[in-house]
């Protein structure tokens, strides 16, 4: 399909919905929002609108000759039998959850290390989710389980109907390979559970009126005994209604021994308060709000700090540090125990990952967005760090760690080299490449560069450019720019087979921007673009786009942007603030109406990231960038593709729905697709994900490529 035909189709979609907005509505608020009805997720009118939009979008994109080719390639990659089966290292063997063409919903299975080393491991099925879905007539999405240590026979499995965050929790016996008759069985809800013993769990869930926060999460924790009705569970802790949520807290070591139990108040997305249940009453720990307990390793309690902290009468610890307490001393008096330093980041460093084995601590450390792994050992009153000699110039992350031995598995990945899985035995110092993912595209014709753009305030913003080796730098390379920039989440190098096969192999470029608001350089990098300063994230993204154009990598005609969730908000901000820079925008499960985000889905839990539009001062800075309000007459936007899910109970589908409806009212071209299932991932299985990828890359190719 050529560009002119595509534009005609898009304009047809836009004109279908309603007449253009009047010139006066340049900053519509809730009072004059004509699309509030789309916030009723499953109202017949809203669902009919979504189905009609889906039909139009699929009719255009699936009729493009590229769609079928992209779909088949994506599905082949996603369902490949020779992709790496990632495992956990448990006492009962190596366990894996696997999906393919015959196991659409997936199977939970296990094998031995010896068998796993072979080309074709022998697997023993623990639970077949497809069979369960058929037997129970549910669209089950398996979301993992919590198994009671040290035996790990009884597990609390989380099953979502369609992929929602709200899920059922049911007790399962791994030996019997069956759900426990009259076992723990919690109805659907946003909930969290922790084992105390074989007959007792701590549960935070919806207990009835007045037990959920504005974000829709529980703040009441109760103790539930085996065979006890939910109505008879005993309340043991009540957080504040203003919290994001309250969760059970059970601190165990690698042998399964409990050293503390209580509750964790999530006061905001980045602030916590730990309350322990003591013999003489509850004890509120004197940790700073921006601190998180990681667990126990080497007889020490591990804590991360996202703010500078000086304990009473002690030395200061820098933001981003890891500290530890002697576990015995801490248990005796948690308010007076003295912490010591484990890790302190350098200027361009950040903690990337944490795991513990039987005797050791494993940390992965980012240094200028490149990661390395270290073994930390506590001996004679101090921690020592030893690097693990994994490949350089890649992202290194812990894939699995054993609690009963000093064994770890790592994934090593970069943009052009297939991901490899490594096994490390710390006792013998044996390092072994176990498996390598199949190459899904020819990476030899591309090169990766780490470059920097200068943002509006002069800050250097790093980004990765994956481009053809023979690039002529004439501004003609079709380029997709990806970003996130929120919640202290780093974007790290990865081998994305679908990106390579569907995009790079066409001779195109792909860019990943490491924006402020993310976690690439630790808490300060995140906190530099939060709340009142959130505009810096959008400025950084725009600066990278401008830098790509300045370097003649691409041009506005050939440049598209892509992002999901917070990244969807990022893309929305970019195309409404600087629409002339882009010719395509893929907006996945987005936030968009930021004046109402606290009233939609779990939005109230993100006030710490964005601010509260109910507070006048904060309303002002949010309204200044809210993409929904910035869609106004007289501007031309780059015809976005908006994707969301009816079952997304985290970021409400109304954000995407209203964006599309407003574009239609303005007479602006757009595409909109709403998957019924999938939750916040917008896809409940690999088939749905392949369809999403095919839609995205058909759209991007139509907008940005010559052919």
C-alpha positions as a printed Julia matrix, in Angstrom:
707×3 Matrix{Float64}:
   0.0     0.0    0.0
   1.49    3.37  -0.97
   1.53    6.4    1.31
  -1.28    8.27  -0.44
  -3.64    5.31  -0.15
  -2.67    4.89   3.5
  -3.43    8.56   4.21
  -6.78    8.26   2.46
  -7.66    5.25   4.57
  -6.62    7.01   7.75
  -8.69   10.09   6.94
 -11.64    7.84   6.29
 -11.25    6.39   9.76
 -11.0     9.85  11.29
 -14.08   11.19   9.54
 -16.15    8.17  10.52
 -16.47    9.06  14.2
 -17.74   12.65  14.55
 -17.4    16.23  13.46
 -14.34   18.28  14.32
 -14.04   19.95  17.69
 -14.75   23.65  17.86
 -11.84   26.07  17.89
 -12.69   27.08  21.46
 -11.84   23.66  22.92
  -8.11   23.99  23.07
  -7.71   22.6   26.58
 -10.81   20.57  27.35
 -11.15   19.44  30.95
 -13.41   16.78  32.47
 -16.39   19.13  32.54
 -16.44   19.53  28.76
 -14.97   16.19  27.73
 -17.36   14.69  25.15
 -15.75   11.24  25.42
 -16.18   10.42  29.11
 -18.52    7.62  28.06
 -15.52    5.72  26.71
 -14.3     5.34  30.31
 -17.03    2.74  30.91
 -14.84   -0.26  30.04
 -17.5    -2.8   29.1
 -20.47   -0.55  28.45
 -22.23   -1.72  25.26
 -21.76    1.63  23.53
 -18.04    1.76  24.33
 -17.45   -1.85  23.27
 -19.37   -1.29  20.03
 -17.17    1.74  19.35
 -14.02   -0.33  20.01
 -15.18   -3.16  17.75
 -15.93   -0.73  14.96
 -12.49    0.87  15.31
 -10.86   -2.57  15.29
 -12.69   -3.52  12.11
 -11.52   -0.38  10.33
  -7.93   -0.7   11.48
  -7.66   -4.4   10.69
  -9.32   -3.81   7.35
  -6.59   -1.38   6.35
  -3.47   -2.9    7.89
  -4.26   -6.58   7.32
  -4.95   -5.87   3.65
  -1.4    -4.53   3.28
   0.67   -7.2    1.52
   3.34   -6.91   4.22
   1.02   -7.86   7.07
   0.81  -11.61   6.41
   4.56  -11.86   5.92
   5.28   -9.97   9.13
   2.74  -12.02  11.09
   4.17  -15.34   9.94
   7.73  -14.23  10.68
   6.8   -12.93  14.12
   4.88  -16.07  15.03
   7.75  -18.28  13.85
  10.17  -16.39  16.1
   7.86  -16.36  19.12
   6.93  -20.05  18.87
  10.36  -21.38  17.84
  11.08  -24.71  19.48
  14.81  -23.91  19.69
  14.53  -20.67  21.66
  16.05  -20.71  25.15
  13.79  -22.31  27.8
  14.63  -20.12  30.81
  14.49  -21.96  34.11
  14.52  -21.49  37.87
  17.02  -23.37  40.06
  14.86  -24.99  42.74
  15.24  -27.87  45.13
  13.03  -29.98  42.88
  14.99  -29.36  39.71
  15.01  -26.8   36.91
  11.54  -25.46  36.18
  10.28  -23.6   33.12
   7.06  -22.1   31.8
   6.77  -22.7   28.05
   4.45  -21.53  25.29
   4.44  -22.58  21.62
   2.02  -23.51  18.85
   0.72  -26.55  20.72
   0.83  -24.95  24.17
  -0.79  -21.58  23.49
  -1.47  -20.78  27.15
   1.58  -22.71  28.28
   2.89  -25.58  30.37
   4.74  -25.52  33.67
   7.42  -28.2   33.54
  10.72  -29.34  35.06
  13.91  -31.19  34.21
  17.36  -31.87  35.67
  20.55  -29.86  35.13
  22.12  -32.83  33.36
  19.2   -33.12  30.96
  18.99  -29.34  30.51
  22.57  -29.3   29.23
  21.52  -31.46  26.28
  20.1   -30.23  22.99
  16.73  -31.82  23.7
  16.01  -31.9   27.46
  13.48  -34.36  28.83
  10.69  -32.4   30.49
   8.15  -33.52  33.06
   4.89  -31.56  32.93
   3.67  -30.14  36.24
   0.63  -28.2   34.98
  -0.86  -27.83  31.5
  -2.62  -24.45  31.46
  -4.31  -25.15  28.11
  -5.93  -28.29  29.51
  -6.95  -26.4   32.64
  -8.51  -23.61  30.57
 -10.55  -26.08  28.54
 -11.69  -27.99  31.64
 -12.74  -24.82  33.45
 -13.86  -22.78  30.41
 -11.54  -19.9   31.31
  -8.97  -17.95  29.31
  -6.3   -18.61  31.93
  -3.07  -16.65  31.86
  -0.46  -18.17  34.2
   1.25  -15.52  36.34
   3.53  -17.68  38.48
   3.43  -19.07  41.99
   4.8   -18.85  45.51
   5.95  -22.22  46.85
   6.3   -22.89  50.59
   9.97  -23.42  51.53
  11.95  -25.42  52.25
  10.05  -28.37  50.75
   8.43  -26.27  47.98
   5.71  -28.84  47.43
   2.7   -26.63  48.11
   2.38  -23.56  45.88
   0.0   -20.63  45.67
  -0.57  -20.2   41.93
  -1.77  -16.94  40.39
  -4.15  -17.34  37.45
  -5.64  -14.42  35.55
  -8.71  -14.68  33.38
  -7.61  -12.88  30.21
  -4.42  -11.32  31.57
  -5.82   -8.81  34.05
  -3.84   -7.79  37.14
  -6.82   -8.96  39.17
  -6.3   -12.7   39.51
  -7.33  -15.88  41.32
  -4.92  -17.53  43.78
  -5.2   -21.31  44.26
  -3.17  -23.86  46.18
  -1.4   -26.48  44.08
   0.51  -29.65  45.05
   3.58  -30.12  42.84
   3.96  -33.78  43.77
   0.34  -34.66  43.08
   0.31  -32.26  40.1
  -3.13  -31.16  41.13
  -4.89  -28.39  42.98
  -5.27  -29.14  46.66
  -8.75  -30.27  47.57
 -10.22  -27.75  50.02
  -6.92  -25.86  49.82
  -6.42  -22.12  49.81
  -8.6   -20.68  47.05
  -8.9   -16.9   46.79
 -11.44  -15.35  44.41
 -10.44  -12.86  41.74
  -8.91   -9.64  42.94
  -5.82   -7.47  43.1
  -4.2    -9.25  46.02
  -0.95  -10.45  47.54
  -0.29  -13.49  49.72
   2.59  -14.76  51.84
   3.07  -18.15  53.48
   3.59  -18.24  57.26
   3.43  -22.03  57.52
   1.71  -24.95  55.82
  -1.65  -23.99  57.26
  -1.43  -20.21  57.49
  -1.09  -17.37  54.99
  -1.1   -13.6   55.21
  -3.47  -12.03  52.69
  -4.03   -8.47  51.49
  -7.11   -8.18  49.27
 -10.51   -6.55  48.95
 -12.24   -7.42  52.21
 -15.33   -5.32  51.49
 -16.3    -1.67  51.66
 -13.54    0.66  52.77
 -10.6    -1.74  52.37
  -9.22   -0.55  49.02
  -7.09    2.51  48.32
  -7.98    5.05  45.6
  -5.62    3.1   43.31
  -7.79    0.0   43.73
  -5.3    -1.97  45.86
  -5.81   -3.39  49.38
  -4.5    -1.77  52.56
  -5.74   -4.38  55.07
  -3.73   -7.54  55.85
  -5.39  -10.53  57.46
  -4.26  -13.95  58.66
  -6.09  -16.82  56.99
  -5.98  -20.42  58.23
  -6.46  -23.51  56.1
 -10.16  -24.29  55.52
 -11.14  -20.99  57.16
 -13.74  -18.91  55.31
 -12.47  -15.54  54.11
 -15.07  -13.82  56.28
 -13.43  -15.29  59.38
  -9.86  -14.23  58.57
  -8.26  -12.25  61.42
  -7.15   -8.69  60.74
  -3.56   -8.16  61.82
  -2.6    -4.89  60.15
  -4.32   -1.91  58.59
  -2.4     0.62  56.54
  -3.74    4.02  55.53
  -6.48    4.54  52.94
  -4.18    7.09  51.3
  -1.47    4.45  50.68
  -0.94    2.93  47.26
  -1.33   -0.48  48.93
  -0.28   -2.61  51.87
   1.27   -6.04  51.41
   2.26   -8.96  53.66
   5.97   -9.04  54.53
   7.66  -12.33  55.39
  11.47  -12.38  55.67
  12.99  -15.81  55.05
  16.52  -17.09  54.57
  17.56  -19.65  51.95
  16.62  -22.53  54.25
  13.07  -21.26  54.58
  13.43  -20.06  58.19
  11.32  -17.0   58.99
  13.23  -14.18  60.66
  10.49  -11.56  60.63
   6.87  -11.16  59.58
   4.72   -8.1   59.21
   3.42   -5.73  56.59
   4.86   -3.32  54.06
   3.03   -0.08  53.44
   3.56    1.19  49.91
   3.04    4.87  50.68
   3.79    5.97  47.13
   5.31    4.27  44.12
   8.77    4.9   45.62
   8.19    5.11  49.4
   7.78    2.25  51.84
   7.26    1.64  55.53
   7.96   -1.74  57.12
   6.05   -2.83  60.23
   7.13   -6.0   62.05
   4.86   -8.06  64.28
   6.73   -8.27  67.6
   5.91  -10.05  70.86
   5.29   -6.67  72.48
   3.39   -5.12  69.6
   4.16   -3.82  66.11
   7.57   -2.28  65.4
   7.91    0.33  62.65
  11.4     0.1   61.19
  13.45    3.3   61.18
  14.56    2.95  57.57
  14.16    5.98  55.29
  11.02    6.02  53.17
  12.96    5.43  49.94
  14.52    2.18  51.13
  13.61   -1.4   50.25
  14.48   -4.66  52.01
  15.99   -7.06  49.46
  16.28  -10.17  51.62
  18.91  -12.19  53.45
  22.35  -13.28  52.18
  25.43  -14.5   54.04
  23.69  -14.04  57.37
  23.07  -10.36  56.6
  19.9    -8.37  55.98
  20.23   -6.45  52.67
  18.64   -3.05  52.03
  18.78   -0.68  49.03
  18.67    3.1   49.45
  17.07    5.4   46.89
  17.96    8.44  48.96
  20.95    9.57  50.98
  20.67    8.4   54.58
  22.5     9.02  57.82
  21.41    6.57  60.55
  21.42    8.01  64.1
  25.0     8.48  65.24
  26.41    6.88  62.1
  28.08    7.78  58.82
  26.1     8.69  55.7
  25.22    6.33  52.88
  24.86    7.69  49.35
  21.79    7.43  47.16
  21.75    4.15  45.24
  23.8     2.25  47.82
  23.24   -1.25  49.17
  23.73   -1.67  52.93
  23.54   -4.68  55.24
  22.88   -5.54  58.88
  24.08   -8.46  60.92
  20.89  -10.54  60.96
  21.2   -11.7   64.57
  21.87   -8.15  65.81
  19.0    -6.78  63.73
  16.55   -9.38  65.04
  17.52   -8.6   68.63
  16.95   -4.85  68.19
  16.0    -3.76  64.67
  15.89   -0.08  65.67
  19.45    0.08  67.0
  21.31   -2.36  64.75
  24.2    -0.76  62.83
  24.33   -1.03  59.02
  27.47   -1.32  56.91
  28.13   -0.6   53.25
  27.95   -3.3   50.58
  27.95   -1.24  47.36
  28.07    2.46  46.53
  27.63    3.55  42.89
  30.08    5.75  41.02
  29.0     8.81  38.99
  27.66    6.82  35.97
  26.81    3.61  37.83
  23.65    2.02  39.2
  22.57   -1.23  40.79
  20.89   -3.28  38.07
  20.04   -6.55  39.8
  20.25   -8.49  43.05
  20.18  -12.23  43.82
  21.45  -14.47  46.57
  22.64  -18.07  46.65
  23.28  -20.35  49.62
  26.32  -18.4   50.82
  26.81  -15.48  48.44
  25.35  -12.25  47.13
  25.22  -11.61  43.37
  24.97   -8.04  42.09
  24.8    -6.79  38.52
  26.08   -3.22  38.17
  25.4    -0.77  35.35
  28.28    1.43  34.23
  27.27    3.87  31.48
  24.41    1.5   30.55
  26.74   -1.52  30.23
  26.43   -4.18  32.93
  28.76   -6.54  34.74
  28.16   -9.22  37.36
  29.95   -9.58  40.7
  30.07  -12.12  43.5
  29.94  -10.46  46.93
  31.12  -12.44  49.93
  30.95  -11.38  53.57
  34.0   -12.46  55.55
  35.68  -11.14  58.68
  33.4    -8.13  58.97
  33.59   -6.86  55.39
  32.22   -7.49  51.91
  34.56   -8.34  49.04
  33.56   -8.24  45.38
  34.86  -10.5   42.62
  33.89   -9.93  38.96
  32.45  -12.83  37.0
  34.2   -13.0   33.58
  31.11  -12.85  31.37
  31.24  -11.26  27.89
  31.72   -7.49  27.7
  29.65   -4.86  25.87
  26.35   -6.51  26.69
  23.58   -6.51  29.22
  24.21   -9.1   31.92
  21.34  -10.13  34.16
  20.66  -12.93  36.61
  18.28  -15.46  35.11
  18.14  -17.86  38.07
  19.87  -18.37  41.42
  19.88  -21.42  43.66
  19.11  -21.09  47.36
  20.54  -24.51  48.21
  23.89  -24.16  46.37
  26.15  -21.38  45.1
  24.94  -21.67  41.53
  23.66  -18.9   39.23
  22.48  -18.55  35.65
  23.01  -15.34  33.67
  21.62  -14.04  30.41
  24.0   -12.05  28.21
  22.41   -9.97  25.47
  23.04   -7.1   23.08
  21.25   -5.68  20.07
  22.89   -7.75  17.34
  24.1   -10.93  19.07
  21.64  -13.65  20.05
  21.1   -13.97  23.78
  23.21  -16.59  25.55
  22.58  -18.35  28.86
  25.53  -18.94  31.19
  25.88  -21.22  34.21
  28.22  -20.24  37.05
  29.22  -22.46  39.97
  30.85  -20.16  42.52
  32.24  -23.02  44.57
  34.27  -24.46  41.68
  34.51  -21.13  39.78
  33.19  -23.0   36.73
  31.66  -20.72  34.09
  29.84  -22.45  31.27
  27.87  -21.26  28.24
  24.77  -23.44  28.46
  22.6   -22.28  25.59
  22.42  -19.68  22.84
  19.24  -18.42  21.24
  18.96  -18.95  17.47
  19.78  -15.98  15.27
  16.52  -14.63  13.88
  18.07  -12.06  11.56
  21.4   -11.24   9.94
  23.06   -8.8   12.34
  26.3    -8.61  10.36
  24.95   -5.78   8.2
  24.29   -3.48  11.17
  26.41   -1.75  13.78
  25.6    -0.44  17.28
  26.75    2.99  18.43
  26.29    4.64  21.82
  25.79    8.35  21.19
  24.65   11.37  23.18
  22.2    14.16  22.58
  22.07   17.44  24.49
  18.73   18.15  26.14
  17.17   21.57  26.53
  18.88   22.2   29.89
  22.29   21.01  28.65
  22.17   17.5   30.15
  23.84   14.77  28.05
  21.32   12.06  27.14
  22.81    8.74  25.98
  21.14    6.6   23.38
  21.9     3.47  21.37
  21.67    3.62  17.57
  21.42    0.34  15.66
  21.97    1.24  12.0
  23.13   -0.29   8.71
  26.92   -0.41   8.36
  26.67    1.13   4.9
  24.55    4.09   6.03
  25.07    7.11   3.78
  23.89    9.65   6.37
  21.67   11.42   3.91
  18.64   11.52   6.2
  16.92    8.68   4.36
  17.08    5.78   6.85
  13.63    4.78   8.18
  14.15    4.95  11.94
  12.11    3.93  14.98
  12.95    5.72  18.23
  11.96    3.84  21.4
  11.8     5.25  24.92
  10.27    4.91  28.36
  11.76    7.38  30.86
   9.83    6.67  34.04
   9.56    4.86  37.37
  13.34    4.35  37.57
  13.15    1.61  34.91
  16.33    1.33  32.79
  16.29    0.44  29.1
  19.19   -1.94  28.53
  20.65   -3.61  25.43
  18.66   -6.66  24.32
  18.44   -9.03  21.38
  14.97   -8.52  19.96
  14.49  -11.05  17.23
  11.24   -9.54  16.04
  12.73   -6.03  15.73
  15.63   -7.43  13.72
  13.53   -9.61  11.45
  10.65   -7.22  10.83
  12.51   -3.91  10.86
  16.32   -3.97  10.76
  16.54   -6.5    7.93
  14.78   -4.0    5.69
  17.85   -1.76   6.03
  16.24    0.36   8.74
  17.51    1.78  12.03
  16.33    1.34  15.62
  17.13    3.68  18.51
  16.77    3.23  22.28
  16.91    6.43  24.34
  18.07    6.42  27.98
  15.97    9.29  29.27
  15.83   10.98  32.64
  13.02    9.46  34.64
  14.47    6.0   33.95
  16.96    4.06  36.03
  20.05    3.87  33.84
  22.08    5.98  36.29
  20.25    5.14  39.49
  17.79    7.12  41.65
  19.18   10.6   40.83
  18.56   10.02  37.1
  14.96    9.1   37.89
  14.36   11.89  40.39
  15.67   14.5   37.94
  12.5    14.05  35.85
   9.69   13.44  38.29
   6.52   15.34  39.17
   7.18   19.09  38.62
  10.19   18.3   36.39
   8.56   15.53  34.31
   8.81   17.73  31.22
  12.53   16.9   31.2
  11.7    13.36  30.07
   9.82   14.7   27.05
  12.62   17.23  26.37
  15.22   14.43  26.44
  13.24   12.34  23.94
  12.8    15.28  21.6
  16.52   16.06  21.92
  17.4    12.53  20.77
  15.06   12.89  17.8
  16.65   16.21  16.88
  20.14   14.71  17.26
  19.29   11.87  14.87
  18.11   14.43  12.33
  21.17   16.66  12.93
  23.49   13.7   12.28
  21.58   12.96   9.05
  20.76    9.46  10.23
  17.14   10.15   9.38
  14.69   12.96   8.72
  11.19   13.84   9.97
   9.71   12.04   6.95
  11.51    8.83   7.97
  11.36    9.08  11.79
   8.82    7.28  13.96
   8.47    6.91  17.72
   7.32    3.95  19.78
   6.58    3.37  23.46
   4.21    1.62  25.84
   2.5     2.54  29.11
   4.6     5.44  30.48
   6.33    5.15  27.11
   2.94    5.65  25.46
   2.59    8.89  27.39
   6.11    9.77  26.25
   5.16    9.27  22.6
   1.94   11.23  23.1
   3.87   14.13  24.62
   6.43   14.06  21.79
   3.92   14.13  18.95
   1.76   16.83  20.54
   4.7    19.07  21.49
   6.77   18.58  18.31
   4.54   16.89  15.71
   6.71   18.16  12.84
   9.59   15.89  13.91
   7.78   12.6   13.27
   5.88   10.77  10.58
   4.78    7.76  12.63
   3.9     7.03  16.26
   3.14    3.66  17.83
   1.38    4.26  21.15
   0.98    1.07  23.21
  -1.34    0.75  26.27
  -0.77    4.44  26.99
  -1.47    6.99  29.64
  -2.88    9.95  27.73
  -5.49   11.97  29.64
  -3.29   13.08  32.51
  -5.96   15.31  34.04
  -7.99   12.18  34.81
  -5.28    9.56  35.22
  -5.85    9.27  38.99
  -9.49    8.28  38.34
  -8.72    5.58  35.79
  -7.39    2.08  36.51
  -4.51    2.05  38.97
  -3.62    5.66  38.14
  -3.79    6.96  41.71
  -0.74    4.81  42.5
   1.42    6.93  40.15
   0.92   10.32  41.78
   4.53   10.22  43.02
   5.72   10.02  39.42
   3.5    12.69  37.87
   1.83   14.73  40.61
  -1.86   15.05  41.48
  -4.13   16.93  39.07
  -6.55   17.59  41.95
  -3.96   19.99  43.46
  -4.07   23.3   41.56
  -0.31   23.86  41.31
   0.29   20.3   40.14
  -2.71   20.44  37.81
  -0.96   23.32  36.04
   2.25   21.45  35.27
   0.4    18.26  34.31
  -2.01   20.06  31.99
   0.95   21.69  30.25
   2.02   18.32  28.8
  -1.08   16.09  28.99
  -1.34   14.77  25.4
  -5.13   14.48  25.41
  -5.58   18.15  26.19
  -2.86   19.11  23.65
  -4.72   17.52  20.74
  -6.12   20.75  19.32
  -7.49   22.12  16.05
  -5.05   23.64  13.63
  -2.21   21.15  14.14
  -1.27   18.13  12.06
  -0.24   15.03  13.99
   1.68   12.04  12.59
  -1.3     9.64  12.23
  -0.59    7.4   15.24
  -1.3     3.71  15.75
  -2.87    3.36  19.22
  -3.04   -0.09  20.8
  -4.68   -1.06  24.09
  -6.63   -3.87  25.79
 -10.14   -4.1   27.18
  -8.78   -6.22  30.03
  -6.07   -3.73  31.01
  -6.97   -3.01  34.64
  -3.69   -1.17  35.26
  -3.64    1.56  32.59
  -7.32    2.03  31.7
  -8.15    1.53  27.99
 -10.02    4.86  28.06
  -6.69    6.65  27.66
  -6.2     5.14  24.22
  -9.89    5.19  23.35
 -10.27    8.9   24.08
  -7.09    9.76  22.2
  -8.48    8.08  19.08
 -11.92    9.62  19.51
 -10.46   13.11  19.91
  -8.28   12.69  16.81
 -11.37   11.59  14.9
 -13.28   14.63  16.11
 -10.44   16.82  14.88
 -10.55   15.15  11.49
  -7.04   13.81  12.03
  -5.95   10.4   10.69
  -5.15    7.59  13.13
  -5.37    3.83  13.71
  -6.86    2.25  16.82
  -6.81   -1.39  17.89
  -8.13   -2.74  21.19
  -7.39   -6.36  22.03
 -10.08   -7.91  24.2
  -7.66   -9.91  26.36
  -4.07   -9.45  27.44
  -4.22   -7.04  30.36
  -1.48   -4.43  30.41
   0.65   -6.5   28.0
  -2.18   -6.15  25.41
  -1.68   -9.81  24.4
  -2.73  -12.92  26.3
  -0.65  -15.39  24.26
   2.0   -15.62  21.55
  -0.53  -15.6   18.7
  -2.0   -12.32  19.89
   1.48  -10.88  20.38
   2.47  -11.88  16.84
  -0.62  -10.08  15.52
   0.31   -6.96  17.49
   3.86   -7.0   16.1
   2.59   -7.47  12.56
   0.19   -4.55  12.91
   2.94   -2.32  14.33
   5.55   -3.05  11.69
   3.07   -2.99   8.82
   2.04    0.46  10.01
   5.64    1.63  10.53
   6.74    0.36   7.12
   3.78    2.02   5.43
   4.53    5.36   7.05
   8.33    5.44   6.93
   9.62    3.19   4.15
   9.71    3.79   0.4
   8.12    0.44  -0.46
